[in-house]
Amino acid sequence: MKRVELLARLKSAQVHDLYRGKDITTLTAFMNNTELEKHIQSFEKGIEASGDRRAKTANA
């Protein structure tokens, strides 16, 4: 995946309510694409997990 695409994914994660107001992008300047993708995946997993918790809370 191209770096531009990875940075777009990171930007979409940063605007999510879970990470709003937190700086999750600064260190990415020092990461290669593989490290950056792993970094992004960790945030995307957090978003998925928070969505699962919200769905369970809404159904309860």
HUPELIN-V262037 format. One record per backbone hydrogen bond with DSSP energy under -1.0 kcal/mol. NH is the residue of the N-H (numbers start at 1). CO is the residue of the C=O. If there is no record, write none. Layout:
BEGIN
{{NH	CO} {NH	CO}}
END
This chain:
BEGIN
{{6	2} {7	3} {8	4} {9	5} {10	6} {11	7} {12	8} {13	9} {14	10} {15	11} {16	13} {19	16} {20	16} {22	19} {28	25} {29	26} {30	27} {31	28} {36	32} {37	33} {38	34} {39	35} {40	36} {41	37} {42	38} {43	39} {44	40} {45	41} {46	42} {47	43} {48	44} {49	45} {50	46} {51	47} {52	48} {53	49} {54	50} {55	51} {56	52} {57	53} {58	54} {59	55}}
END
